[in-house]
Amino acid sequence: MYDMGMARAYLDEEGNHRPPRSHAGMRGTEEWSSLNAEIGRDQGRVDDLWGWLYCLNEWVNCRSQKPQVWSAYDKEPNIR
């Protein structure tokens, strides 16, 4: 699921691509984020494709009710 309220236009008023910002803050869940988001780069359309691929992987490979990204925490006593 994407929050389009956090979206940023990638084209300027003249229809040209905006130059990337020197640093873009990370928002969202790290397990589902693209590499560009994790290292603080500005995100683009390709990062949406990475997010879609992560979701597709979960839909195809998830055999339980819990998504794979949380399965590592099953035996963690401090997380309930």
N, C-alpha and C positions, 0 to 999 in steps of 0.2 A: 504494500500500500504506500502510496506517495502522498506527501503533503504539498500540494501545489501552492500553498500560502508561503512556503519558503523558497519558491522558485525565483530565479533571476533571469531577466531577459538576456539572451546571448547575442542579440543584434542591437546595434545603435539605431538612432532615428533615421539614418540614411540607408539602413539595410546591411551594413558591414558588421563583421564579427567584432565584438568588443575584445580589447586586449585582456589577457588574464591578469587577475590581481596578484600581487606579490605574495599575499597570504590570505587564505580563506579559512575561517573557523570551521571546526568539525561540529556538525549537528546530526543527531540521529543515532542509530545503533551501529556500533563499530563492526559487528559480525556481518552486517548486511551492506556495509559501505564499500565503495570502490577504493582502489589503491590511491587514486588522486585525492580523495577525501581524507584518507588516513594520514597522508603525509602533508596535508595542508595546501594542496594545489587547488586552483579554481576548477570547478567541475563543468563538464559540458554534456553534450548529447550521448557520448559514448558511456558516460557514467550511468546514465539511465538504463542502457543496455546491460551493463554489469549487474545492476540491481534486479533487472528482470530475469537474468540468467540465474542469480542466486535464488529467486522465488521459484523459478521453474525447476531447479534442482530439488528444492524442498518438496514440491508437489509430486515429482516423479519418484523420488527416493525415500520419502518419509513413510515408514510403515507403522508408525505409532501416532498417538494423538499429540505428541510433543515434538516441535520442530528440532532438527538436528543441532542447531546452534546451542540449545539448552541442555542437550544430553550429557555434556561434560559435567554439569552441576548436579547430576542425580545423586551422587554419593557425598555431596558437600553438606555437612551437618549444620552450617550456619545459614544456609539458604533454604527457605521453606516457601 
